[in-house]
């Protein structure tokens, strides 16, 4: 089946955003007087949505009103932390090559920060559909966002491919029988593995 649709995860794929996420969630913890995240917590927040992540890192502090954490999060926003996000060096080149050939979309567990990210890095015009943990019926790893993208783009799962980097992305794509390109993660079970965007153009579905 001919490839018609390429869907991107955001964090760990389009952007190296681990340090940005680390800075953001440590800010929330330290504001309320708690220690910074450990390695396990950093790995967790990097692939889960903000609601799951805040509850995970504050789980040891039952005395903390989580509504106060949410209020701080909404008041602060993510904009001060965008400076710590590093866009993949060949992303724009890859998007410029792919956008005339395929429909492009995003499925991410970011929430209201995704619009800002796309606008600040001048990426929003590349994507016909952007699904987040905020507008999906159920966030990743449920397949809902991918199914909505497929419906919007009038494509079947075997006409699409998802680029992800985590076990959540594997579960997300498997939920609708979509092929996965594992980005910079050799250990992730996937149909294809790459270390850069331009490598993707040499994969069989793109030839």
Backbone as a printed PyTorch tensor [residue, N CA C, xyz], in Angstrom:
tensor([[[  0.8550,  -1.2010,   0.0000],
         [  0.0000,   0.0000,   0.0000],
         [  0.8880,   1.2470,   0.0000]],

        [[  0.5770,   2.1930,  -0.8410],
         [  1.3850,   3.4090,  -0.9630],
         [  1.2810,   4.2670,   0.2940]],

        [[  2.4220,   4.7920,   0.7240],
         [  2.4450,   5.6670,   1.8950],
         [  1.8380,   7.0260,   1.5370]],

        [[  0.8870,   7.4710,   2.3740],
         [  0.2250,   8.7530,   2.1330],
         [  0.3280,   9.7160,   3.3070]],

        [[  0.6530,   9.1850,   4.5020],
         [  0.5590,   9.9830,   5.7250],
         [  1.7170,   9.6650,   6.6680]],

        [[  2.4040,  10.7020,   7.1220],
         [  3.5010,  10.5490,   8.0750],
         [  3.1300,  11.3090,   9.3460]],

        [[  3.1650,  10.6100,  10.4830],
         [  2.7370,  11.1950,  11.7580],
         [  3.9310,  11.2260,  12.7110]],

        [[  4.1080,  12.3510,  13.3740],
         [  5.2610,  12.5870,  14.2310],
         [  4.8640,  12.6670,  15.7000]],

        [[  5.6650,  12.0650,  16.5550],
         [  5.6570,  12.4250,  17.9670],
         [  6.4560,  13.7150,  18.0910]],

        [[  6.3190,  14.4160,  19.2130],
         [  7.0550,  15.6690,  19.4040],
         [  8.3350,  15.4480,  20.2110]],

        [[  8.1740,  15.1650,  21.5010],
         [  9.3190,  15.0700,  22.4140],
         [ 10.1190,  13.8020,  22.1490]],

        [[ 11.4220,  13.9790,  21.9310],
         [ 12.2780,  12.8460,  21.6390],
         [ 12.3430,  12.5200,  20.1640]],

        [[ 11.5250,  13.1970,  19.3620],
         [ 11.5230,  12.9800,  17.9110],
         [ 11.8160,  14.3050,  17.2110]],

        [[ 10.8410,  15.1770,  17.1370],
         [ 11.0900,  16.4820,  16.5180],
         [ 12.0570,  17.3160,  17.3590]],

        [[ 11.9760,  17.1230,  18.6660],
         [ 12.8000,  17.9120,  19.5800],
         [ 13.4850,  17.0190,  20.6080]],

        [[ 14.7050,  17.3820,  20.9350],
         [ 15.3440,  16.8730,  22.1450],
         [ 14.8930,  17.8060,  23.2530]],

        [[ 13.9160,  17.3660,  24.0140],
         [ 13.2820,  18.2500,  24.9990],
         [ 13.4160,  17.7270,  26.4290]],

        [[ 14.3020,  16.7530,  26.6100],
         [ 14.4170,  16.1580,  27.9410],
         [ 14.8670,  17.1860,  28.9810]],

        [[ 15.8350,  18.0240,  28.6080],
         [ 16.3100,  19.0330,  29.5600],
         [ 15.2240,  20.0700,  29.8390]],

        [[ 14.4570,  20.4150,  28.8180],
         [ 13.3500,  21.3550,  29.0160],
         [ 12.3180,  20.7770,  29.9790]],

        [[ 11.9700,  19.5020,  29.7860],
         [ 11.0180,  18.8500,  30.6930],
         [ 11.5810,  18.7390,  32.1100]],

        [[ 12.8500,  18.4200,  32.1980],
         [ 13.5030,  18.3240,  33.5030],
         [ 13.4410,  19.6670,  34.2390]],

        [[ 13.7560,  20.7340,  33.5280],
         [ 13.7450,  22.0730,  34.1280],
         [ 12.3410,  22.4660,  34.5540]],

        [[ 11.3660,  22.1520,  33.7190],
         [  9.9680,  22.5090,  33.9840],
         [  9.4260,  21.8020,  35.2330]],

        [[  9.5750,  20.4830,  35.2730],
         [  9.0030,  19.7350,  36.3970],
         [  9.7840,  19.9620,  37.6960]],

        [[ 11.0860,  20.1760,  37.5950],
         [ 11.8540,  20.5070,  38.7900],
         [ 11.4510,  21.8790,  39.3370]],

        [[ 11.1040,  22.7850,  38.4390],
         [ 10.5940,  24.0910,  38.8750],
         [  9.3320,  23.9250,  39.7200]],

        [[  8.4180,  23.0730,  39.2610],
         [  7.1790,  22.8420,  40.0110],
         [  7.4780,  22.2670,  41.3960]],

        [[  8.3550,  21.2650,  41.4420],
         [  8.7120,  20.6410,  42.7180],
         [  9.3670,  21.6390,  43.6600]],

        [[ 10.3450,  22.3640,  43.1580],
         [ 11.1180,  23.2600,  44.0220],
         [ 10.2940,  24.4480,  44.5030]],

        [[  9.3180,  24.8590,  43.6970],
         [  8.4350,  25.9480,  44.1230],
         [  7.7270,  25.5990,  45.4360]],

        [[  7.3690,  24.3260,  45.5750],
         [  6.6690,  23.8890,  46.7880],
         [  7.6230,  23.2960,  47.8260]],

        [[  8.9300,  23.4250,  47.5920],
         [  9.9090,  23.0310,  48.5950],
         [ 10.3060,  21.5720,  48.5790]],

        [[ 10.1050,  20.8920,  47.4500],
         [ 10.4430,  19.4710,  47.3640],
         [ 11.7100,  19.2790,  46.5230]],

        [[ 12.4130,  18.1540,  46.7270],
         [ 13.6370,  17.9030,  45.9400],
         [ 13.3360,  17.6320,  44.4750]],

        [[ 14.3650,  17.7760,  43.6550],
         [ 14.2130,  17.5740,  42.2110],
         [ 13.9570,  16.1010,  41.8950]],

        [[ 13.5430,  15.8470,  40.6770],
         [ 13.2190,  14.4870,  40.2460],
         [ 14.4580,  13.5940,  40.2260]],

        [[ 14.2200,  12.3010,  40.4390],
         [ 15.2830,  11.3210,  40.2070],
         [ 15.2240,  10.8530,  38.7570]],

        [[ 16.1250,   9.9530,  38.3740],
         [ 16.2290,   9.5220,  36.9770],
         [ 14.9550,   8.8270,  36.4980]],

        [[ 14.3590,   8.0150,  37.3590],
         [ 13.1280,   7.3000,  36.9780],
         [ 12.0100,   8.2900,  36.7090]],

        [[ 11.8950,   9.3040,  37.5520],
         [ 10.8320,  10.2970,  37.3840],
         [ 11.0490,  11.1200,  36.1150]],

        [[ 12.3000,  11.4330,  35.8120],
         [ 12.5960,  12.1680,  34.5770],
         [ 12.1820,  11.3590,  33.3540]],

        [[ 12.5010,  10.0710,  33.3580],
         [ 12.0990,   9.2100,  32.2440],
         [ 10.5770,   9.1610,  32.1280]],

        [[  9.8990,   9.1370,  33.2640],
         [  8.4370,   9.0640,  33.2740],
         [  7.8170,  10.3210,  32.6660]],

        [[  8.2380,  11.4910,  33.1470],
         [  7.6090,  12.7340,  32.6780],
         [  7.9270,  13.0090,  31.2120]],

        [[  9.0050,  12.4240,  30.7210],
         [  9.4050,  12.6840,  29.3360],
         [  8.4580,  12.0270,  28.3340]],

        [[  7.7280,  11.0010,  28.7570],
         [  6.8620,  10.2960,  27.8060],
         [  5.3850,  10.3170,  28.1880]],

        [[  5.0550,  10.8640,  29.3790],
         [  3.6490,  10.9170,  29.7880],
         [  3.1170,  12.3460,  29.6910]],

        [[  1.7900,  12.4640,  29.7050],
         [  1.2090,  13.8050,  29.6140],
         [  1.3360,  14.5330,  30.9490]],

        [[  1.0820,  15.8290,  30.9350],
         [  1.3790,  16.6810,  32.0930],
         [  0.5310,  16.3130,  33.3100]],

        [[ -0.6990,  15.8710,  33.0890],
         [ -1.5620,  15.5190,  34.2240],
         [ -1.0220,  14.2720,  34.9410]],

        [[ -0.6540,  13.2620,  34.1580],
         [ -0.0700,  12.0480,  34.7450],
         [  1.2780,  12.3600,  35.3840]],

        [[  2.0470,  13.2150,  34.7310],
         [  3.4090,  13.5050,  35.2020],
         [  3.4140,  14.2520,  36.5300]],

        [[  2.5710,  15.2860,  36.6470],
         [  2.5590,  16.0400,  37.9070],
         [  2.1130,  15.1480,  39.0600]],

        [[  1.1430,  14.3090,  38.8180],
         [  0.6850,  13.4190,  39.8870],
         [  1.7470,  12.3760,  40.2470]],

        [[  2.5260,  11.9770,  39.2640],
         [  3.5920,  10.9990,  39.5220],
         [  4.7010,  11.6170,  40.3700]],

        [[  5.1490,  12.8030,  40.0280],
         [  6.2870,  13.3770,  40.7660],
         [  5.8920,  13.9050,  42.1410]],

        [[  4.6010,  14.1460,  42.3620],
         [  4.1430,  14.6000,  43.6770],
         [  3.5240,  13.4630,  44.4960]],

        [[  3.6590,  12.2170,  44.0040],
         [  2.9790,  11.0970,  44.6730],
         [  3.4920,  10.8590,  46.0980]],

        [[  4.7320,  11.2470,  46.3740],
         [  5.2950,  11.0240,  47.7070],
         [  4.9130,  12.1360,  48.6900]],

        [[  4.1610,  13.1290,  48.2120],
         [  3.8400,  14.2850,  49.0500],
         [  2.3270,  14.4520,  49.1560]],

        [[  1.6670,  13.5250,  49.8660],
         [  0.1970,  13.5700,  49.9440],
         [ -0.3220,  14.8390,  50.6050]],

        [[  0.5610,  15.5140,  51.3570],
         [  0.1430,  16.7550,  52.0010],
         [ -0.0080,  17.9040,  51.0020]],

        [[  0.5360,  17.7190,  49.7940],
         [  0.5040,  18.7820,  48.7910],
         [ -0.8200,  18.7650,  48.0280]],

        [[ -1.4900,  19.8940,  48.0180],
         [ -2.7350,  20.0350,  47.2560],
         [ -2.3850,  20.0810,  45.7660]],

        [[ -2.7870,  19.0570,  45.0260],
         [ -2.4140,  18.9770,  43.6170],
         [ -3.0830,  20.0740,  42.7930]],

        [[ -4.2110,  20.6060,  43.2880],
         [ -4.8560,  21.7160,  42.5890],
         [ -3.9740,  22.9660,  42.6130]],

        [[ -3.2060,  23.1300,  43.6870],
         [ -2.2690,  24.2560,  43.7510],
         [ -1.1430,  24.0820,  42.7270]],

        [[ -0.7270,  22.8360,  42.5340],
         [  0.3000,  22.5440,  41.5230],
         [ -0.2460,  22.8730,  40.1330]],

        [[ -1.4740,  22.4450,  39.8680],
         [ -2.0880,  22.7250,  38.5670],
         [ -2.2440,  24.2300,  38.3420]],

        [[ -2.5930,  24.9490,  39.4070],
         [ -2.7540,  26.4040,  39.2900],
         [ -1.4180,  27.0700,  38.9550]],

        [[ -0.3420,  26.6350,  39.6060],
         [  0.9890,  27.1740,  39.3050],
         [  1.3820,  26.8610,  37.8620]],

        [[  1.0950,  25.6280,  37.4530],
         [  1.4370,  25.1940,  36.0990],
         [  0.7340,  26.0620,  35.0510]],

        [[ -0.5390,  26.3290,  35.2700],
         [ -1.3110,  27.1290,  34.3210],
         [ -0.8860,  28.5930,  34.3470]],

        [[ -0.5480,  29.0760,  35.5280],
         [ -0.1210,  30.4710,  35.6710],
         [  1.2450,  30.7060,  35.0050]],

        [[  2.1370,  29.7380,  35.1610],
         [  3.4970,  29.8920,  34.6430],
         [  3.5670,  29.6460,  33.1490]],

        [[  2.8300,  28.6310,  32.6770],
         [  2.9080,  28.2440,  31.2820],
         [  4.2240,  27.5480,  30.9740]],

        [[  4.3590,  27.1440,  29.7210],
         [  5.5740,  26.4200,  29.3230],
         [  6.5560,  27.3210,  28.5580]],

        [[  6.0900,  28.5180,  28.2030],
         [  6.9120,  29.4170,  27.3750],
         [  8.3110,  29.6660,  27.9430]],

        [[  8.4640,  29.8720,  29.2660],
         [  9.8170,  30.1240,  29.7770],
         [ 10.7810,  28.9560,  29.5860]],

        [[ 10.2460,  27.7760,  29.2820],
         [ 11.0780,  26.5760,  29.1930],
         [ 11.3530,  26.1550,  27.7380]],

        [[ 10.7200,  26.8460,  26.7960],
         [ 10.9050,  26.5050,  25.3870],
         [ 12.3430,  26.7530,  24.9280]],

        [[ 13.0240,  27.6810,  25.5970],
         [ 14.4170,  27.9810,  25.2330],
         [ 15.3330,  26.7690,  25.4230]],

        [[ 14.8800,  25.8030,  26.2180],
         [ 15.6950,  24.6140,  26.4880],
         [ 15.4040,  23.4630,  25.5150]],

        [[ 14.4730,  23.6890,  24.5640],
         [ 14.1550,  22.6590,  23.5810],
         [ 15.0750,  22.8020,  22.3750]],

        [[ 15.6140,  21.6870,  21.9090],
         [ 16.4960,  21.6900,  20.7460],
         [ 15.8440,  20.9330,  19.6000]],

        [[ 15.5310,  21.6510,  18.5250],
         [ 14.9250,  21.0090,  17.3640],
         [ 15.9690,  20.1750,  16.6290]],

        [[ 15.5700,  19.0060,  16.1490],
         [ 16.4800,  18.1630,  15.3830],
         [ 16.9970,  18.9340,  14.1660]],

        [[ 18.2790,  18.8280,  13.9250],
         [ 18.9390,  19.6790,  12.9240],
         [ 18.4230,  19.4640,  11.5070]],

        [[ 17.9640,  18.2590,  11.1960],
         [ 17.4980,  17.9920,   9.8360],
         [ 15.9740,  17.9100,   9.7200]],

        [[ 15.2690,  18.3520,  10.7530],
         [ 13.8070,  18.2630,  10.7200],
         [ 13.2150,  19.1120,   9.5990]],

        [[ 13.6300,  20.3660,   9.4930],
         [ 13.0490,  21.2550,   8.4820],
         [ 13.3180,  20.7220,   7.0760]],

        [[ 14.5270,  20.2620,   6.8330],
         [ 14.8600,  19.7010,   5.5240],
         [ 13.9550,  18.5150,   5.2070]],

        [[ 13.7480,  17.6590,   6.1980],
         [ 12.8930,  16.4900,   6.0200],
         [ 11.4460,  16.9100,   5.7530]],

        [[ 10.9460,  17.8860,   6.5020],
         [  9.5770,  18.3640,   6.3070],
         [  9.4030,  18.9990,   4.9300]],

        [[ 10.4000,  19.7370,   4.5000],
         [ 10.3200,  20.3760,   3.1830],
         [ 10.2520,  19.3440,   2.0560]],

        [[ 10.9670,  18.2400,   2.2220],
         [ 10.9380,  17.1740,   1.2100],
         [  9.6190,  16.4100,   1.2650]],

        [[  9.1380,  16.1420,   2.4810],
         [  7.9480,  15.2890,   2.6420],
         [  6.6270,  16.0070,   2.4080]],

        [[  6.5680,  17.3010,   2.7270],
         [  5.2620,  17.9730,   2.6860],
         [  4.6020,  17.9910,   1.3080]],

        [[  5.3530,  18.0320,   0.1840],
         [  4.6600,  17.9290,  -1.1130],
         [  4.2170,  16.5060,  -1.4500]],

        [[  4.7910,  15.5170,  -0.7870],
         [  4.5420,  14.1170,  -1.1330],
         [  3.4880,  13.4540,  -0.2420]],

        [[  3.4520,  13.8490,   1.0230],
         [  2.5990,  13.1710,   2.0040],
         [  1.8180,  14.1900,   2.8230]],

        [[  0.7300,  13.7500,   3.4010],
         [  0.1010,  14.5210,   4.4590],
         [  0.9300,  14.3130,   5.7330]],

        [[  1.1010,  15.3710,   6.5020],
         [  1.8880,  15.3040,   7.7360],
         [  1.0160,  15.6790,   8.9180]],

        [[  1.2100,  14.9630,  10.0340],
         [  0.4100,  15.2080,  11.2350],
         [  1.2710,  14.9650,  12.4720]],

        [[  0.7220,  15.3530,  13.6160],
         [  1.4090,  15.1810,  14.9040],
         [  0.4730,  14.4830,  15.8780]],

        [[  1.0220,  13.5200,  16.6200],
         [  0.3060,  12.9270,  17.7540],
         [  1.2530,  12.9200,  18.9400]],

        [[  0.9290,  13.7260,  19.9390],
         [  1.8280,  13.9350,  21.0700],
         [  1.0480,  13.9170,  22.3780]],

        [[  1.7510,  13.6510,  23.4710],
         [  1.1230,  13.7400,  24.7880],
         [  1.3070,  15.1120,  25.4260]],

        [[  1.8640,  16.0600,  24.6800],
         [  1.8210,  17.4410,  25.1540],
         [  0.3600,  17.8870,  25.2100]],

        [[  0.1100,  18.9380,  25.9640],
         [ -1.2670,  19.4450,  26.0550],
         [ -1.3370,  20.8150,  25.3850]],

        [[ -1.5830,  21.8770,  26.1720],
         [ -1.7530,  23.2120,  25.5780],
         [ -0.4360,  23.8640,  25.1770]],

        [[  0.6940,  23.1850,  25.3820],
         [  1.9860,  23.7620,  24.9890],
         [  2.3130,  23.5090,  23.5200]],

        [[  1.6270,  22.5710,  22.8880],
         [  2.0110,  22.1750,  21.5290],
         [  1.8200,  23.3010,  20.5290]],

        [[  0.7590,  24.0550,  20.6680],
         [  0.5050,  25.1640,  19.7420],
         [  1.6480,  26.1770,  19.8040]],

        [[  2.0810,  26.5000,  21.0290],
         [  3.2040,  27.4230,  21.2130],
         [  4.4740,  26.9020,  20.5480]],

        [[  4.7440,  25.6320,  20.7650],
         [  5.9550,  25.0260,  20.2010],
         [  5.9560,  25.1590,  18.6820]],

        [[  4.8450,  24.8110,  18.0510],
         [  4.7650,  24.8530,  16.5920],
         [  4.8760,  26.2720,  16.0610]],

        [[  4.3000,  27.2240,  16.7880],
         [  4.3570,  28.6250,  16.3390],
         [  5.7560,  29.2080,  16.5130]],

        [[  6.3600,  28.9910,  17.6570],
         [  7.6790,  29.5800,  17.9370],
         [  8.7320,  29.0250,  16.9970]],

        [[  8.6580,  27.7370,  16.6970],
         [  9.6530,  27.1240,  15.8200],
         [  9.2160,  27.1220,  14.3450]],

        [[  8.1040,  27.8300,  14.0570],
         [  7.6130,  28.0160,  12.6790],
         [  7.3610,  26.6820,  11.9630]],

        [[  6.6410,  25.8100,  12.6430],
         [  6.3650,  24.4780,  12.1030],
         [  4.8870,  24.2390,  11.7830]],

        [[  4.0080,  25.1040,  12.2660],
         [  2.5750,  24.7740,  12.2340],
         [  2.0230,  24.5950,  10.8190]],

        [[  2.5940,  25.2770,   9.8300],
         [  2.0450,  25.1960,   8.4820],
         [  2.3530,  23.8660,   7.7860]],

        [[  3.2350,  23.0690,   8.3610],
         [  3.5690,  21.7800,   7.7620],
         [  2.5040,  20.7190,   8.0340]],

        [[  1.7470,  20.8830,   9.1220],
         [  0.9110,  19.7840,   9.6130],
         [ -0.5700,  20.0450,   9.3760]],

        [[ -1.2280,  19.0340,   8.8000],
         [ -2.6630,  19.1690,   8.5160],
         [ -3.5090,  18.8750,   9.7510]],

        [[ -2.9480,  18.1370,  10.7080],
         [ -3.7080,  17.7660,  11.9100],
         [ -2.7350,  17.5900,  13.0720]],

        [[ -3.0690,  18.1720,  14.2130],
         [ -2.2350,  18.0560,  15.4140],
         [ -3.1010,  17.5610,  16.5570]],

        [[ -2.7740,  16.3590,  17.0560],
         [ -3.5080,  15.7760,  18.1720],
         [ -2.6240,  15.7740,  19.4150]],

        [[ -3.2270,  16.1530,  20.5360],
         [ -2.5000,  16.2350,  21.8060],
         [ -3.2730,  15.4910,  22.8930]],

        [[ -2.7000,  15.4390,  24.0880],
         [ -3.4050,  14.8270,  25.2170],
         [ -4.6290,  15.6520,  25.6010]],

        [[ -4.6990,  16.8780,  25.1140],
         [ -5.8100,  17.7700,  25.4350],
         [ -6.9990,  17.5630,  24.5060]],

        [[ -6.7430,  17.3250,  23.2070],
         [ -7.8850,  17.2240,  22.2870],
         [ -8.1950,  15.7940,  21.8430]],

        [[ -7.3760,  14.8250,  22.2540],
         [ -7.6970,  13.4260,  21.9630],
         [ -8.7410,  12.9130,  22.9590]],

        [[ -9.5790,  12.0000,  22.5080],
         [-10.5710,  11.4180,  23.4160],
         [ -9.8730,  10.7580,  24.5940]],

        [[ -8.8300,   9.9900,  24.2910],
         [ -7.9440,   9.4270,  25.3080],
         [ -6.5120,   9.6850,  24.8650]],

        [[ -5.6240,  10.0950,  25.7910],
         [ -4.2340,  10.3590,  25.3930],
         [ -3.4810,   9.0710,  25.0870]],

        [[ -2.2970,   9.2260,  24.4990],
         [ -1.4160,   8.0680,  24.3180],
         [ -1.1950,   7.4070,  25.6810]],

        [[ -1.0970,   6.0710,  25.7160],
         [ -0.8990,   5.1530,  24.5940],
         [ -2.1660,   4.6810,  23.8810]],

        [[ -3.3410,   5.1270,  24.3090],
         [ -4.5490,   4.7570,  23.5630],
         [ -4.4030,   5.2200,  22.1060]],

        [[ -4.9850,   4.5120,  21.1520],
         [ -4.8080,   4.8470,  19.7330],
         [ -5.7150,   5.9600,  19.2250]],

        [[ -6.5250,   6.5450,  20.0920],
         [ -7.5690,   7.4810,  19.6630],
         [ -7.0570,   8.6010,  18.7610]],

        [[ -5.9320,   9.2060,  19.1310],
         [ -5.4060,  10.3360,  18.3470],
         [ -5.0340,   9.9000,  16.9440]],

        [[ -4.3910,   8.7380,  16.8220],
         [ -4.0200,   8.2360,  15.4990],
         [ -5.2560,   7.9130,  14.6720]],

        [[ -6.2610,   7.3410,  15.3040],
         [ -7.4960,   7.0130,  14.5840],
         [ -8.1850,   8.2810,  14.0880]],

        [[ -8.1530,   9.3360,  14.8900],
         [ -8.7630,  10.5940,  14.4640],
         [ -7.9880,  11.2140,  13.2960]],

        [[ -6.6540,  11.1070,  13.3540],
         [ -5.8310,  11.6080,  12.2470],
         [ -6.1210,  10.8230,  10.9710]],

        [[ -6.1850,   9.5050,  11.0840],
         [ -6.4950,   8.6730,   9.9170],
         [ -7.8330,   9.0690,   9.3020]],

        [[ -8.8280,   9.2810,  10.1390],
         [-10.1500,   9.6600,   9.6650],
         [-10.1010,  11.0300,   8.9800]],

        [[ -9.4210,  11.9710,   9.6000],
         [ -9.3260,  13.3300,   9.0520],
         [ -8.6170,  13.3190,   7.6970]],

        [[ -7.5830,  12.5010,   7.5880],
         [ -6.7700,  12.4550,   6.3610],
         [ -7.2880,  11.4470,   5.3380]],

        [[ -8.3690,  10.7570,   5.6980],
         [ -8.9850,   9.7690,   4.8120],
         [ -7.9730,   8.7030,   4.3890]],

        [[ -7.2520,   8.1840,   5.3720],
         [ -6.2380,   7.1610,   5.1200],
         [ -6.5020,   5.9340,   5.9860]],

        [[ -6.0200,   4.7970,   5.5250],
         [ -6.0290,   3.5910,   6.3480],
         [ -4.7080,   3.5010,   7.0960]],

        [[ -4.6450,   2.6470,   8.1130],
         [ -3.4380,   2.5260,   8.9340],
         [ -2.2380,   2.0700,   8.1100]],

        [[ -2.4730,   1.2290,   7.0960],
         [ -1.3320,   0.7510,   6.3100],
         [ -0.8800,   1.7650,   5.2480]],

        [[ -1.5780,   2.8980,   5.1600],
         [ -1.1300,   4.0040,   4.3020],
         [ -0.3910,   5.0720,   5.1030]],

        [[ -0.1930,   4.7840,   6.4030],
         [  0.4270,   5.7590,   7.3050],
         [  1.5990,   5.1340,   8.0460]],

        [[  2.4160,   5.9920,   8.6430],
         [  3.5290,   5.5270,   9.4660],
         [  3.7260,   6.5310,  10.5920]],

        [[  4.1300,   6.0290,  11.7580],
         [  4.3030,   6.8880,  12.9380],
         [  5.7690,   6.9000,  13.3350]],

        [[  6.2890,   8.0850,  13.6580],
         [  7.6710,   8.2260,  14.1060],
         [  7.6510,   8.5190,  15.5990]],

        [[  8.1680,   7.5740,  16.4030],
         [  8.1560,   7.7310,  17.8490],
         [  9.4610,   7.2450,  18.4580]],

        [[  9.5430,   7.3580,  19.7870],
         [ 10.8200,   7.0060,  20.4410],
         [ 10.6570,   6.2430,  21.7430]],

        [[  9.4250,   5.9170,  22.1310],
         [  9.2100,   5.3290,  23.4550],
         [  8.2710,   4.1300,  23.3940]],

        [[  8.2160,   3.3970,  24.4970],
         [  7.3030,   2.2590,  24.5860],
         [  5.8480,   2.7100,  24.4640]],

        [[  5.5510,   3.9080,  24.9270],
         [  4.2030,   4.4530,  24.7730],
         [  3.8750,   4.6470,  23.2930]],

        [[  4.8580,   5.0770,  22.5060],
         [  4.6410,   5.2410,  21.0650],
         [  4.4230,   3.8950,  20.3810]],

        [[  5.1410,   2.8690,  20.8470],
         [  4.9440,   1.5260,  20.2840],
         [  3.5190,   1.0420,  20.5630]],

        [[  3.0750,   1.2360,  21.7800],
         [  1.7160,   0.8250,  22.1420],
         [  0.6810,   1.6540,  21.3890]],

        [[  0.9680,   2.9260,  21.2400],
         [  0.0860,   3.8660,  20.5380],
         [ -0.1370,   3.4230,  19.0890]],

        [[  0.9380,   3.1350,  18.3810],
         [  0.8240,   2.7420,  16.9760],
         [  0.2750,   1.3270,  16.8190]],

        [[  0.6800,   0.4340,  17.7290],
         [  0.1910,  -0.9440,  17.6620],
         [ -1.3200,  -1.0070,  17.8700]],

        [[ -1.8470,  -0.0430,  18.6180],
         [ -3.2900,  -0.0260,  18.9000],
         [ -4.1470,   0.1290,  17.6650]],

        [[ -3.5550,   0.6050,  16.5750],
         [ -4.3210,   0.6860,  15.3180],
         [ -3.5520,   0.0430,  14.1630]],

        [[ -2.6280,  -0.8650,  14.5140],
         [ -1.8700,  -1.6300,  13.5100],
         [ -1.1120,  -0.7260,  12.5340]],

        [[ -0.5070,   0.3210,  13.0760],
         [  0.2850,   1.2300,  12.2590],
         [  1.7690,   0.9340,  12.4310]],

        [[  2.5170,   1.0200,  11.3500],
         [  3.9590,   0.8040,  11.4210],
         [  4.6270,   1.9270,  12.2220]],

        [[  5.7080,   1.5590,  12.8870],
         [  6.4430,   2.5180,  13.7230],
         [  7.8810,   2.6380,  13.2550]],

        [[  8.3490,   3.8760,  13.1490],
         [  9.7710,   4.1630,  12.9790],
         [ 10.3010,   4.5700,  14.3420]],

        [[ 11.2260,   3.7810,  14.8930],
         [ 11.8250,   4.1170,  16.1860],
         [ 12.9390,   5.1340,  15.9590]],

        [[ 12.7960,   6.2910,  16.5870],
         [ 13.7420,   7.3860,  16.3880],
         [ 14.7700,   7.4070,  17.5220]],

        [[ 16.0260,   7.1500,  17.1700],
         [ 17.1320,   7.1850,  18.1340],
         [ 16.9020,   6.2640,  19.3360]],

        [[ 16.2730,   5.1150,  19.0970],
         [ 16.0520,   4.1480,  20.1730],
         [ 16.1160,   2.7390,  19.5760]],

        [[ 17.3190,   2.1780,  19.5230],
         [ 17.5270,   0.8530,  18.9290],
         [ 16.8160,  -0.2460,  19.7030]],

        [[ 16.6020,  -0.0110,  21.0040],
         [ 16.0080,  -1.0480,  21.8480],
         [ 14.4940,  -1.1380,  21.6880]],

        [[ 13.8830,  -0.1640,  21.0510],
         [ 12.4220,  -0.1290,  20.9280],
         [ 11.9600,  -1.0630,  19.8080]],

        [[ 11.0580,  -1.9970,  20.1020],
         [ 10.5180,  -2.8530,  19.0310],
         [  9.7810,  -1.9940,  17.9980]],

        [[ 10.2090,  -2.0950,  16.7530],
         [  9.6140,  -1.2730,  15.6940],
         [  9.9310,  -1.8890,  14.3380]],

        [[  9.1720,  -1.4860,  13.3350],
         [  9.4170,  -1.9750,  11.9810],
         [ 10.7110,  -1.4040,  11.3960]],

        [[ 11.0410,  -0.1770,  11.8160],
         [ 12.2360,   0.4850,  11.3040],
         [ 12.9360,   1.2480,  12.4290]],

        [[ 14.2470,   1.4450,  12.3000],
         [ 15.0350,   2.2040,  13.2760],
         [ 15.9100,   3.2080,  12.5410]],

        [[ 15.9240,   4.4380,  13.0210],
         [ 16.7640,   5.4800,  12.4160],
         [ 17.3930,   6.3360,  13.5090]],

        [[ 18.4540,   7.0730,  13.1220],
         [ 19.0910,   8.0100,  14.0330],
         [ 18.9790,   9.4540,  13.5510]],

        [[ 18.3420,   9.6470,  12.4040],
         [ 18.1290,  11.0070,  11.9020],
         [ 16.9220,  10.9970,  10.9720]],

        [[ 16.3950,  12.1810,  10.6990],
         [ 15.2370,  12.2630,   9.8080],
         [ 15.5920,  11.9180,   8.3730]],

        [[ 16.7440,  12.3760,   7.9130],
         [ 17.0950,  12.1320,   6.5170],
         [ 17.2900,  10.6460,   6.2200]],

        [[ 17.6500,   9.8640,   7.2350],
         [ 17.7350,   8.4080,   7.0680],
         [ 16.3840,   7.8070,   6.6910]],

        [[ 15.3220,   8.4320,   7.1640],
         [ 13.9770,   7.8980,   6.9290],
         [ 13.6750,   7.8040,   5.4340]],

        [[ 14.2140,   8.7370,   4.6690],
         [ 13.9300,   8.7620,   3.2240],
         [ 14.4680,   7.5360,   2.4970]],

        [[ 15.3760,   6.8030,   3.1470],
         [ 15.9300,   5.5930,   2.5480],
         [ 15.1790,   4.3240,   2.9530]],

        [[ 14.1810,   4.4570,   3.8090],
         [ 13.4010,   3.2980,   4.2320],
         [ 12.4580,   2.8610,   3.1140]],

        [[ 12.1680,   1.5550,   3.0140],
         [ 11.3270,   1.0410,   1.9190],
         [ 10.0170,   1.7840,   1.6980]],

        [[  9.2590,   2.1520,   2.7490],
         [  7.9860,   2.8370,   2.4710],
         [  8.1540,   4.1810,   1.7670]],

        [[  9.3540,   4.7850,   1.8680],
         [  9.5760,   6.1130,   1.3090],
         [ 10.2330,   6.0690,  -0.0720]],

        [[ 10.6220,   4.8800,  -0.5130],
         [ 11.2900,   4.7720,  -1.8100],
         [ 10.2950,   4.5850,  -2.9500]]])
